[in-house]
Amino acid sequence: MSIIVKNITKTYGSQKAVNDVSFEVKQGEIVGLLGPNGAGKSTLMKIITCYKLPTSGSVSVCGFDIIEDAQAIKKRIGYLPENNPLYLDMYVKESLGFVARIYKKKNIKARIEEVIALTGLEKEKHKKIAALSKGYRQRVGLAQSLIHDPEVLILDEPTSGLDPNQLVDIRNLIKDIGKSKTVLFSTHIMQEAEAICNRVIIIDKGIIKADDTIENLQKSLTSQFSFTIQLDKAINIQKLKNIKDVISVKEAENNTYLIESKSNIASQIQKIIIEEKAIVLDLHRKDYSMETIFRELTKK
């Protein structure tokens, strides 16, 4: 395991920012840490990256303990904090060289060029960071977190404040990085999770509410099914209404039927279509979106 979190609690006075949290992240996984603002995401990431000590519990990264082996962990982690602290008066290549020297990297020039290519900074590498757009500043932050070739990448709200084009670029970049590294990133944007993650951990008020793949969460939380069917001709709508667990059936234009049910009745629908000797032009089921799952788990 790249990251093992066991029973972590962090208190500030009487407030529990993180409350008895446990999870594991395997090597090569891209895991999204989801939650509303103030849920405990950043606190948890600061504990994993050895910038804060837990009140109780334990964390190991790449087999090293955060208290006993903090330096060993920092060598193996790339960390992009939420506020992306950059020296704005430095040039892009200069800032990467500065971070590389802190990590005592060898062949620094070659590594800088490698990371610049990886993060798409070729056209901006001779500019001052102050002259870059927010999207490119995020790329510089990612490049700095990657310069020492870490095994684990921790990203806190890496796409916050980006425009739609920048969002797509950074998402694709994180997915590419995740092919060779373990990535844990926090977000409260549900589309991020759907676009990037192998798995999501949903946290609210310091407590984990769910830890699973998006597909499994959709299956476990779906209490109502919605089907849309378009056929080449009209059929007996009463047959659809008579299917067990059907809540409602509505007929729309162009021989289209909208069906709500308490269970997955796709096979029964198909059987009726065959009986009616109709041809299916379109048949799809509406699944829970990540946004709906998030609201369902955190609305209380």
C-alpha positions in Angstrom: 0.0 0.0 0.0 1.2 3.5 -0.8 -0.9 5.2 1.9 -2.4 3.6 5.1 -4.5 5.8 7.3 -5.7 4.2 10.6 -8.1 5.8 13.0 -6.9 9.3 12.5 -8.5 12.0 14.7 -7.5 15.7 14.8 -9.0 18.0 17.3 -8.7 21.8 17.7 -10.0 22.5 21.2 -13.4 20.9 21.4 -13.8 20.6 17.6 -13.0 17.4 15.7 -11.7 18.4 12.3 -11.1 14.7 11.5 -12.9 12.0 13.4 -11.6 8.4 13.5 -10.8 8.2 9.8 -9.3 5.1 8.2 -8.6 4.2 4.5 -5.9 2.8 2.2 -4.7 3.9 -1.2 -2.9 1.3 -3.4 0.0 2.0 -5.6 -1.1 3.3 -9.0 -4.6 4.4 -7.8 -6.2 7.8 -8.4 -8.4 8.5 -5.4 -10.6 11.5 -5.0 -11.1 12.9 -1.5 -14.5 14.6 -1.8 -16.4 16.8 0.7 -17.9 20.2 1.2 -15.9 23.1 2.4 -14.7 22.5 6.0 -15.2 18.7 5.8 -11.6 18.0 6.9 -10.0 17.3 3.5 -7.1 19.7 3.8 -6.4 18.8 7.5 -6.2 15.1 6.5 -3.8 15.9 3.6 -1.6 18.0 5.9 -1.4 15.0 8.3 -0.5 12.6 5.5 2.2 14.9 4.2 3.7 15.4 7.7 2.8 19.1 8.0 0.4 18.4 10.9 0.5 15.8 13.6 -2.7 13.8 14.4 -4.3 13.9 17.8 -4.5 10.1 17.6 -4.2 7.3 15.1 -1.4 6.5 12.6 -0.4 7.0 9.0 2.2 5.3 6.9 3.3 6.3 3.4 5.3 3.9 1.3 6.0 1.9 4.5 7.2 4.9 6.5 5.5 6.3 9.6 4.6 10.0 9.6 6.0 10.6 13.1 9.1 8.4 13.1 10.1 8.8 9.4 8.7 12.2 8.3 11.8 13.1 6.2 11.7 9.7 4.4 8.0 10.4 3.6 8.6 13.9 2.3 11.2 12.6 -0.1 8.6 10.3 -1.6 5.6 12.6 -1.7 4.9 15.4 -4.1 2.5 17.9 -2.5 0.5 20.7 -4.1 -1.3 22.7 -1.4 -4.6 24.5 -2.0 -3.1 28.0 -2.2 -0.2 26.9 -4.5 2.6 29.0 -2.9 4.9 30.2 -5.7 7.7 32.7 -5.8 6.1 35.0 -8.4 9.4 36.9 -9.1 11.1 33.7 -10.2 11.2 32.4 -13.7 9.6 29.0 -14.4 12.8 27.2 -15.0 14.5 29.0 -12.1 11.8 28.0 -9.6 12.0 24.3 -10.7 15.7 24.4 -10.3 15.3 25.9 -6.9 13.0 23.1 -5.7 15.2 20.4 -7.4 18.2 21.6 -5.4 16.3 21.4 -2.2 15.7 17.8 -2.9 19.4 17.4 -3.9 18.5 16.0 -7.3 21.2 15.1 -9.8 21.1 16.0 -13.5 18.9 19.0 -12.6 18.8 20.5 -16.1 17.6 17.3 -17.7 15.0 16.7 -15.0 13.6 20.3 -15.4 13.2 19.8 -19.2 11.5 16.4 -18.5 9.0 17.9 -16.0 8.3 21.0 -18.2 7.4 18.6 -21.1 5.3 16.5 -18.8 3.3 19.4 -17.5 3.0 21.3 -20.9 5.0 24.3 -19.8 7.3 24.5 -22.9 5.9 27.8 -24.2 6.0 29.4 -20.8 9.3 28.1 -19.4 11.2 31.4 -19.9 8.5 33.6 -18.3 8.3 34.9 -14.8 5.6 33.1 -12.8 3.9 36.5 -12.1 3.2 36.7 -15.9 1.4 33.4 -16.1 -2.3 32.7 -16.1 -3.8 30.8 -13.1 -3.9 27.6 -15.2 -0.2 27.8 -16.0 0.6 28.6 -12.4 -1.2 25.4 -11.4 1.0 23.6 -13.9 4.1 25.1 -12.3 2.8 24.0 -8.9 2.4 20.4 -10.3 5.8 20.6 -11.9 7.4 21.5 -8.6 5.6 18.7 -6.8 6.9 16.3 -9.5 10.5 17.5 -9.8 11.9 15.0 -7.4 10.0 12.1 -9.1 7.9 11.2 -6.0 6.0 7.9 -5.7 2.9 9.5 -4.2 1.2 12.8 -5.3 -1.0 14.7 -2.9 -3.1 17.5 -4.6 -5.3 19.8 -2.6 -8.0 21.3 -4.8 -5.7 21.3 -7.9 -8.4 22.8 -10.3 -9.9 25.4 -8.0 -10.6 28.7 -9.9 -9.7 27.4 -13.3 -11.7 28.1 -16.5 -13.3 25.2 -18.4 -10.4 24.9 -20.9 -7.9 24.9 -18.0 -9.9 22.4 -16.1 -9.8 19.9 -19.0 -6.0 20.4 -19.4 -5.3 19.8 -15.7 -7.6 16.8 -15.5 -5.9 15.2 -18.4 -2.5 15.9 -16.8 -3.5 14.3 -13.5 -4.8 11.2 -15.4 -1.5 10.9 -17.2 0.5 11.3 -14.0 -1.7 8.7 -12.4 -0.6 6.0 -14.8 2.8 5.8 -13.0 2.1 7.3 -9.6 -0.3 7.0 -6.7 -2.5 10.2 -6.6 -4.8 11.4 -3.8 -6.5 14.7 -4.6 -9.2 16.6 -2.9 -12.1 18.4 -4.5 -15.7 19.5 -4.0 -16.4 19.5 -7.7 -18.2 16.3 -8.6 -17.3 16.3 -12.3 -13.7 16.1 -11.2 -14.3 12.7 -9.5 -16.2 11.3 -12.5 -13.6 12.5 -15.0 -10.4 11.4 -13.1 -10.9 8.9 -10.2 -10.7 5.1 -9.9 -12.3 5.5 -6.5 -13.7 8.2 -4.2 -13.7 8.8 -0.5 -16.5 11.1 0.6 -15.9 12.9 3.9 -18.3 15.2 5.8 -17.7 16.9 9.2 -14.5 14.9 9.6 -16.3 11.5 9.1 -16.0 9.2 6.1 -19.4 8.7 4.6 -18.4 6.5 1.6 -15.3 4.8 0.2 -15.9 3.0 -3.1 -15.8 3.2 -6.9 -18.3 5.6 -8.5 -20.0 2.6 -10.2 -20.5 0.8 -6.9 -21.8 3.9 -5.2 -24.3 4.4 -8.0 -25.5 0.9 -7.7 -25.8 1.0 -3.9 -27.6 4.3 -3.7 -30.0 3.9 -6.6 -33.4 3.6 -5.1 -35.3 4.6 -8.2 -34.6 3.8 -11.9 -35.4 6.0 -14.9 -35.7 4.5 -18.4 -36.2 6.3 -21.7 -37.3 4.2 -24.7 -37.8 5.2 -28.3 -39.5 2.7 -30.6 -40.3 2.6 -34.3 -44.1 2.5 -33.5 -46.5 2.9 -30.6 -47.1 0.0 -28.2 -49.7 -0.9 -25.6 -48.7 1.4 -22.7 -50.7 -0.5 -20.2 -48.3 -3.5 -20.5 -45.5 -1.2 -19.3 -47.6 0.1 -16.5 -48.4 -3.5 -15.4 -44.7 -4.4 -14.8 -44.0 -5.0 -11.1 -42.3 -2.0 -9.4 -43.3 0.5 -12.1 -44.0 3.9 -10.5 -45.1 5.8 -13.6 -45.1 5.6 -17.4 -45.4 8.7 -19.6 -45.7 8.8 -23.4 -43.8 11.5 -25.2 -43.3 12.5 -28.8 -42.0 10.1 -31.5 -43.0 6.9 -29.8 -40.9 7.7 -26.7 -41.8 6.3 -23.3 -40.4 7.6 -19.9 -40.6 5.0 -17.2 -39.9 5.3 -13.5 -39.5 2.2 -11.4 -38.3 0.9 -8.0 -36.0 -1.7 -9.5 -34.1 -2.5 -12.7 -36.8 -3.7 -15.1 -34.9 -3.5 -18.3 -35.4 -7.2 -19.1 -39.2 -6.9 -18.6 -39.3 -3.9 -20.9 -37.4 -5.7 -23.6 -39.8 -8.7 -23.3 -42.8 -6.4 -24.0 -41.1 -4.8 -26.9 -40.5 -8.2 -28.5 -44.2 -9.2 -27.9 -45.3 -5.9 -29.5 -43.0 -6.6 -32.5 -41.5 -3.1 -32.2 -37.9 -2.1 -33.0 -35.9 -0.2 -30.3 -34.4 3.0 -31.6 -33.1 4.1 -28.2 -33.0 2.6 -24.7 -31.1 3.9 -21.8 -31.2 4.1 -18.1 -30.4 7.2 -16.1 -27.9 6.5 -13.3 -27.2 8.6 -10.2 -24.6 11.3 -11.0 -21.7 11.9 -8.7 -23.3 15.2 -7.7 -26.5 13.4 -6.6 -24.5 10.8 -4.6 -22.6 13.6 -2.9 -25.8 15.5 -1.9 -27.4 12.2 -0.7 -24.5 11.5 1.6 -23.8 15.0 2.9 -27.2 16.7 3.0 -27.7 16.1 6.7 
